[in-house]
């Protein structure tokens, strides 16, 4: 991330600042890509590297529209690259890194181990991501 001094004016009032603690660039805004556009480039790159199959998992519950959109992007990426989706798994949203979250991800990993996709796309937030990584380590799983 950038230093706050890039975006906030300090007492030195360097150009284009007109007041301390103001915004340095009045009309500068940040953007985030749409959820559906997150996975297609990664899936295309995996295809170039020889991947032919995809496994998808996502959390459900809180932020349902976001998780559905990320999932749809992964499905679109697989379709655009003529890749077969072997599993499409839904797990409850946990919001916390705890035993329940790890148990949910262990169920996901068991299905991934059985299906053996070349690439895995997961639509989760931070706790779900950490739970997936910890469960994968405990289960010796690598895609």
N, C-alpha and C positions, 0 to 999 in steps of 0.2 A: 504494500500500500504506500501511497504517497504521504509525505510529511504534511501536517496541517499547515505549515508555513507556505506551502504551494498554493493553498486555497484561501487562507485567512490572512488578513492584513495585520501587521504588528505595529508597534509604535514608530517604526522607521518610515512608514508610509511610502514604501517603494511603489513605483508606477505599476499598475494603474490605481493604487489605493488612494482613497480620499478620506478614510476614517479608520482608526484602529479598531480591530475586532470585526471589521466588515468583510464582505466577500471580495476577494481579489478579482475574480472574473464574474461579473454580475449575471451573465447569461449562460454560464457553464453548468451543464447538467450531466449526470451519469445515466447510463442505460444498462439494462440487463437484457440478454436475448430472451425471446419467448421460450417458454418451457418446451414447446414442441421442437425447437431448433437445437436443443442441447446435444442429443445423441447422434443424429444423422452423420455429422462429419466424422465422429469417432468410429461409427459402424462402417462408413465408407473406407476409412483408413484400415480397419481390421480386414475388410474384404480384399483390399490391395495386398495385404500381407498374407492372404490365403485363407482367411476365415470363411466358413460356409454356413455355420449355424450360430444362432443367438439364443441366449437364455435371458429372460426379463423377470425382474421382481420389483415390486413396489409396495410401499406402505399405503394403507387406506385409513380413512377416518378423518382426522384433522387435515385441512388443506387438500381435500379430495380433488378439486379441480386441477390443482398443480400436479399432483401425482398422476392423474389420468392424462394430462397433457404431456408430461415427460414420457410416460408409457407409450402414448400415441406417436411421439417422435421416434422412439426406438422401433416401434412397429413399422413406421414409414421408412426409416433408414434400412431396416431389414428388407422390406419390400422393394425399395429402390435399387438395392444391391443384389436382388434375387437370392437372399439368404433365408434359410428355413428357421422359423422360431420353434425351438424344441420345447420350451416351457415358458409359461406366462403366469407368474405366481404373485398372489396378493397376501400380505401379512398385516396384522393390526399395527397402527401407528403407536409407538411407545412414548416418544418425547423424552425419555430418560434412558440412560445406559444402566440397565439392571439385569437381573437374572431372567426376567420375562422377555426382555428384548433379545438377549442372547439365545434363549430357547427358541424364540420365533425364527431367528436367523439360522439356527442349527437345522430347523425344518426346511428352510429354503435351501441351505447347502446340501442337505441330503438329497433333495430333488435335483439340484444341479449336478451332484456327483453321479446320480443315476442317468440323467439325460446327456451329460458330457458335452455341453455347447462349447464352441470355439471361443466365443466372447460372451461376457455377461454385462448387462445393463441394469443398474439398480436405481430406482427413483425413491430415494430416502433422504431424510434430513440428517443432521450431524449424529444424533444418538443412534439412529438406525445404521448409519455408516460405520460407526465405531463398533456397534454390536456385531455387524457383519464381519468386520475384520477380526475381531476377537474370536468369534465362532469359527471363522475360516482357519485361523491359527490353531485353535484347539482341535479341529477336525482334519488338519493337514491338507486343506483344500487350496488348490490353485487352478485357475481356469486355463 
